[in-house]
């Protein structure tokens, strides 16, 4: 049932069983991490060997938004793939500055009660601005929220591409009928610092990665993460409010 820490199961099955003991058990099983590869390092330094990550506890390190605010929705973009990859570590050997994302899903219409058993998808570009497509699955994954509505992902800071602000896409599926789709942005100061490091520095970074993007101007104030240092990388927490 598992291969290299990846749980191969159907997301549709998970959603149909949301709220049941089966999903609760799966959420507990998926909370364990797989090894993360690639690290920040110094400029021009080679990426270090794989290391054992810190446990993915369910306690977020603080949220960048109030707990009872509806999340600003956005389109999924052209690179969403339903790959049924339930896992917390989505790096698949992609080099970059490590990034941990702690999410809490709450239902605003129910007084911000935590949503257990919700499938949360994340996907984003690698350091070169490339998405996995076809048979690839790097930097994509799904987690199921625990009883407190929480889940966590280990990934890297995404690279930039086209004229868009660097971002992490996410989709929340509390059941088989509804979903909330949006994207997270990063502070521009942090992006410029990260893009001065390898492997990002193989390309000249834009002077203003965020403000050239209309989507960032529309929802960046609400959807920009507040990362803090975490070992060789960063971590951030966010409360996703759904209707």
C-alpha positions in Angstrom: 0.0 0.0 0.0 2.9 2.3 0.5 6.0 3.0 -1.6 8.7 5.4 -0.4 6.3 7.0 2.1 3.6 7.6 -0.5 0.1 6.3 0.3 -1.5 5.2 -3.0 -5.3 5.5 -2.6 -8.2 7.2 -4.3 -9.0 10.8 -3.2 -12.5 10.2 -4.3 -12.8 7.3 -1.8 -11.4 9.5 0.9 -13.9 12.2 0.3 -16.9 9.8 0.2 -15.7 8.5 3.6 -15.0 12.0 5.0 -15.8 12.2 8.7 -15.7 8.5 9.2 -13.3 6.5 11.4 -11.5 5.3 8.2 -10.5 8.9 7.2 -9.5 9.7 10.8 -7.2 6.7 10.8 -5.8 7.6 7.4 -5.2 11.2 8.4 -3.2 10.0 11.4 -1.2 7.7 9.2 -0.5 10.4 6.7 0.9 12.8 9.3 4.2 11.0 9.4 6.9 12.6 7.2 9.1 11.2 4.5 12.6 12.3 4.1 13.1 15.8 2.5 15.8 16.3 -0.1 17.5 19.4 -1.1 18.3 22.4 1.2 19.0 26.1 1.0 22.8 26.1 1.4 25.0 29.0 0.5 25.1 30.7 -2.9 26.7 28.4 -5.5 27.1 25.6 -3.0 25.9 22.1 -4.0 22.8 20.8 -2.3 23.5 18.7 0.8 22.6 15.0 1.1 19.1 14.1 2.4 18.6 14.6 6.0 16.0 13.4 8.5 13.3 16.1 8.9 11.7 17.3 12.1 8.4 15.6 12.9 5.4 17.1 11.3 3.5 18.0 14.4 -0.1 19.2 14.0 0.6 22.5 15.9 1.0 25.4 13.5 3.6 28.1 14.2 1.1 30.9 14.1 -1.3 31.9 11.3 -0.9 34.7 8.8 -4.7 35.3 8.8 -7.4 35.6 11.4 -9.1 32.4 12.2 -12.6 33.3 11.0 -12.1 34.9 7.5 -13.2 33.3 4.2 -10.3 32.5 2.0 -10.0 34.5 -1.2 -10.7 32.0 -4.0 -8.7 31.8 -7.3 -8.5 29.6 -10.3 -6.6 26.3 -10.3 -4.6 27.2 -13.3 -3.6 24.9 -16.2 -1.3 22.6 -14.1 -3.7 20.9 -11.7 -3.5 17.1 -11.8 -5.6 14.6 -9.8 -2.8 12.2 -9.0 -4.1 10.7 -5.7 -0.7 11.2 -4.0 -1.5 11.3 -0.2 1.8 12.3 1.4 3.3 15.1 3.5 6.7 15.4 1.8 6.1 16.4 -1.8 9.7 17.3 -2.8 10.6 14.1 -4.8 14.3 15.1 -4.8 13.7 18.7 -6.2 16.4 21.0 -4.9 15.5 24.3 -3.3 15.1 26.1 0.0 13.1 23.9 2.3 9.6 25.1 3.2 7.1 23.7 5.6 3.4 24.7 5.2 1.0 24.1 8.2 -2.6 24.5 7.3 -5.8 24.6 9.4 -9.1 24.3 7.7 -12.2 25.8 9.4 -15.8 26.4 8.4 -16.6 30.1 8.8 -20.4 29.5 8.6 -20.1 27.2 11.7 -18.2 29.7 13.9 -14.9 28.6 12.5 -15.2 25.0 13.7 -12.3 22.9 12.5 -13.1 20.7 9.4 -11.8 17.1 9.9 -11.4 14.7 7.1 -11.0 17.3 4.3 -8.6 16.5 1.5 -6.1 19.3 0.9 -4.2 19.3 -2.4 -1.1 21.5 -3.0 1.0 21.9 -6.2 3.6 24.4 -7.4 6.6 25.0 -9.6 10.1 23.9 -8.8 13.2 26.3 -8.5 13.3 26.6 -12.3 9.7 27.6 -12.6 8.7 24.1 -14.0 5.6 22.1 -13.0 5.4 18.4 -13.0 3.3 17.2 -15.9 2.5 13.9 -17.6 3.9 11.0 -15.6 5.8 13.2 -13.1 4.4 14.2 -9.7 7.1 16.3 -8.0 5.9 19.1 -5.8 2.3 17.8 -5.7 0.5 16.0 -2.9 -2.6 15.6 -0.8 -3.1 15.5 3.0 -6.3 14.7 5.0 -7.0 17.1 7.9 -7.0 15.6 11.4 -9.7 16.1 14.1 -8.4 19.7 14.6 -8.6 20.5 10.9 -4.8 20.5 10.5 -2.4 19.1 8.0 1.2 19.9 7.0 3.4 19.7 3.9 7.1 19.7 3.4 8.2 21.2 0.1 10.5 24.0 -1.2 10.1 27.7 -1.9 8.6 27.8 -5.5 10.5 29.4 -8.3 9.1 32.1 -10.6 7.8 31.8 -14.1 6.2 33.8 -16.9 4.9 37.2 -15.5 3.3 35.7 -12.4 4.0 36.2 -8.7 5.6 33.0 -7.2 2.8 31.0 -5.6 1.6 27.7 -4.2 -1.7 26.4 -5.4 -4.1 24.6 -3.0 -7.5 23.0 -3.2 -9.6 22.0 -0.2 -12.3 19.3 -0.6 -14.4 18.9 2.5 -16.7 16.5 0.8 -17.4 15.1 -2.7 -19.7 18.0 -3.6 -17.7 21.2 -2.8 -14.2 22.6 -3.0 -12.3 25.8 -2.4 -9.4 26.7 -4.6 -6.8 29.4 -4.2 -3.1 30.2 -4.0 -0.5 31.4 -1.5 2.0 34.1 -2.2 5.3 35.0 -0.5 6.7 38.3 0.8 8.8 39.9 -2.0 11.8 40.5 0.3 12.0 36.8 1.2 11.7 35.8 -2.5 14.6 38.1 -3.5 16.7 36.6 -0.7 15.9 33.0 -1.7 16.4 33.7 -5.4 20.0 34.8 -4.7 20.8 31.2 -3.7 21.3 28.1 -5.8 19.6 26.5 -7.6 17.3 29.6 -8.1 20.3 31.8 -9.0 20.8 29.9 -12.3 18.3 32.4 -13.7 18.3 36.2 -13.1 15.3 36.8 -10.8 12.8 39.7 -11.6 13.4 42.8 -9.6 9.8 42.8 -8.5 8.5 39.2 -8.4 5.1 40.0 -7.0 3.8 43.4 -8.0 3.8 42.8 -11.7 1.0 40.2 -11.2 -2.6 41.3 -11.3 -3.6 38.3 -9.1 -1.2 39.4 -6.4 -2.6 42.9 -6.5 -6.1 41.6 -6.2 -5.7 39.1 -3.4 -2.1 39.3 -2.2 -2.9 41.2 1.0 -5.1 38.3 2.2 -3.1 35.4 0.7 0.5 36.2 1.4 2.1 33.9 3.9 4.3 35.1 6.8 7.3 32.6 6.7 9.7 32.4 9.6 13.2 30.8 9.6 13.1 27.0 10.2 16.5 25.3 10.1 17.9 25.7 6.6 14.6 27.0 5.3 11.3 28.5 6.3 7.9 27.6 7.6 4.5 29.3 7.6 1.0 28.6 8.9 -2.3 29.6 7.5 -6.0 29.2 8.4 -8.1 28.4 5.4 -11.7 29.5 6.0 -14.3 27.8 3.8 -18.0 28.5 3.6 
